[in-house]
Amino acid sequence: MADITALILKDHNWFREQFAQLDYLQARASVEPSELERVWRPLADKLDVHAYIEEEIFYPQLLKRGVDDPEAETLDAIGDHNDIRDGVRDADAADIGSDEWWAAVGRAREANDEHMGEEEREGLSDFRRHAPTELLESLGTQYGEFMAAHPTTEGLTIADRDPQRYVDEAETTPTPQPPQDGSLRIGSLKGE
């Protein structure tokens, strides 16, 4: 069973690979918008879904379990997620393959690269060192099932969040702890 930090890292590597695919396409003398769309659409959706589920299950737990200034880590991460979403929205509003589109994709990539590096050095490392194994695995199961059930943003509300309000609400909302046996008692997220 994979823990949540391993699954987040796996997504990060996939993001890097997809942006590299866009690099290869951009370097070609001629590229069809449909070729760009085949890489961009799944990448854009996964960037949004990844941020969404991190905000739902990872960052509230980091705020409760982290010790290396989890509040600052979370404030920065939520701000980064907003920047990534802005780049995705701007790219989706532009004609695919246009200079405006490439600039927006570049902004999403830059924000994502910064976020991944910080998250890997800070939040994920902090959580791995201080969260119990059962919690890492339970959250990993929940994360994996959610990502499998949501290959696109359909049915999800993708919206920027005020970082300070997010932290304030997460710190004052009790986070249910998984039972000792590791089950979240939520059943399958399939068909959601």
C-alpha angles and dihedrals in degrees: 000000000000122000121230095254091056091050092049090050090049089055090048091055090049090052090053091050093050094049087050089054088054088051090056091049093047091052092058118099091233130018129173118232088234090061090053091046092054089060100031102048097057090040094050092047094048092048089056097042092046092053091045095055093041088056091047101049115001106049096045088055093045089055089054100039106027121097104181095082097294091179093061090043091052096044089053094045094051090049089050091050089053090052091049091049090049091054092048092048092048092050091048090052093052130075106269111254094017122127088252090053094049090049091052092046087051091053091049090049094048092049091046094048091051092046095048093050093050094043092050093049097040123014100031093043092047092048094047090053098046110028120086116253091243091057093047090052096042091051089045090056092048092046094048094048092047093049091048091050094048112048087154135030092254110136094012126107104230108192140142117261130211101247096215093046089048092053093044092051094044092050093050098041113084111239112217112237119223116249118262091261090063096244116133089205090225100115122217120336089207115120092024 
